[in-house]
């Protein structure tokens, strides 16, 4: 019996909170017949409490979280792509995820759109007060598929699928 040991592809959907990573990522995974992982689900309780209070995370807070995300992507064994929604705001955060040559989808757009989305979002631990701190540390990836978020999620996914081909 031949076993396929090739690591399945991971597609990183990144950007600041409120840019649509989860919505777009879930839809993209469905379209590609892949699976979806939201890095927010792997935050330790201390990070969630800190973010809920409107306090930005520091690098020390992020390391265990990013390591847990990397472990989850490394253990992905399905033959279909894994779509990962993760802020991954700095280049060395993306390096810590150990995604190699995986494609990066960078969702970005006007602050006003993101701020409006954050203020109307219910049930998420990320305080809208943290948008400025995220924008301050954001390092736009050099080799990414850059997607503006001023379209509907379906149209954004259409753009991503075309760009991935």
N, C-alpha and C positions, 0 to 999 in steps of 0.2 A: 504494500500500500504506500502511495506517495502522499506525503503530508506537505501542504503548502506552508512554508515558514516565512514567507514574505509578509512584512508588517503591513497591515491594511492602512490605507490613507486616512489621515486626519486633516480636517479642514477647520482652521481657526477662524471664528467670527469674533472680531474684537472691536473695542471702542469704549467710550465713557459710558457710565450708567445712564440709561434712558435713550440710548441710540437705537435700540431695537434688537440687540444681540439674541435675546431669547426668542422673540417672535419670529425673526428672520431665520435663526438657526433651526428652530423646530420645523419650519416650513421647508427649508432647504434639505434637511435630513429626510423628510417625507418624500420630497421630490426625487431625491437621489436614492431612495430606498435604503437609506442608512440609518444609523442611530444617532441620538442626540445626548449630549452631556452639558449641563449647565454648571459651570465652575462655582457659581454662587451656592449651589447645594452642598459644596464641600468645605465651606467656611467653618472654622471652629466657632463654638459658641461665643468665645471672648471677642472674636472679630465682629460677629453679628451685633453683640451688645454695643461695642464701640461705634460701629457704623450707625446703629439706631439712635445713638446719642448725638450724632452729627460730628463725630470725631474721625478724621481721616486715619487710615491705616499707615503705619510706617513699614519700612522694609522688613524689620524683625517680625512684625505681625504677618506679613505676606509669605515669608519663606515656608512655613509648615503647610499653608494653604496651597501654594504653587506646587510644592512637592507632592501633596495629595492629588492634585489635578494631574501632574505628570505621571504618577503611579497609575491612575485610572486610565489614562490614554495608552500607557504602555501595556496594560493588561487587556486592552480591547482585542478580541480575537475573531470578531465577525468578518466575513469576507467583504462586507460593504463598508463604505466610508463612515467614519465617526465625525459628526459635526460638533465642535466644541465651542461653546459661547463662554468667553472669558475676557475680562477687560484688558489684561496684558498690556498695560499702558506704557511700560518702558521696554526698551530692547532687551535689557538683561532679565526682565521678567519673562519675555518670550523665549529667551535662551534657556531659562530655568525649566520651562515646560518640555524641553527636549523633543521638539517636534520635527527637527531636521529640515527637510525640504518641503514640508507640508505647505499647501497654499494658505495665505493669510488674506482674509476679507476684512478690510478696514471700513467700518461704518462710521461716517461722520457727516456733519452738517451744521447749520447755523445754531448758535447757542440758544436762540429763541425757541426753536423747535424742540430741542432737547429739554430745555427748562420747562416748557409747556407740558411735555410728556411726563416729566418727573413730578410736576405738581398735580397732575391728574391721576397718577398711579396709586392704586390702593393695595395694601397688604405686602409691600416690599420693605425690607429692613433698611435699605439704603436711603439715607436722608437726602432730600434735594439740596440741602445746605452744602453738600460735598461736591457739587458740580465744579465749582471754582478750583478746588484742590486737585480734582482729577484733570481738568484742563491744563493746570499749571505743570503737572508732571508728564503729561502725554507726550510721547515721542512717536511721531507718525512713522510707521514702518516704511522702509525704502522699497522693498520688493513685494508690494501688496496689491491686491485688487481693491482700488479705492472706490467706494460706493457712497454716493450722496443719499441721505435718508429722507429727501423731500418727496419721494414717491410712495405708493402703497407697498405694503410688504410683498404682495404677489409680484409686482413689477420689479421690486428690488431683487427678489429671488430669480426672476427671469434674467435680469442683468448678470447675476452671479453665475448662473448655469451657463450662459453664453460665454462669459469670461473664462470659466473653467475648461471649456472645450478646447 
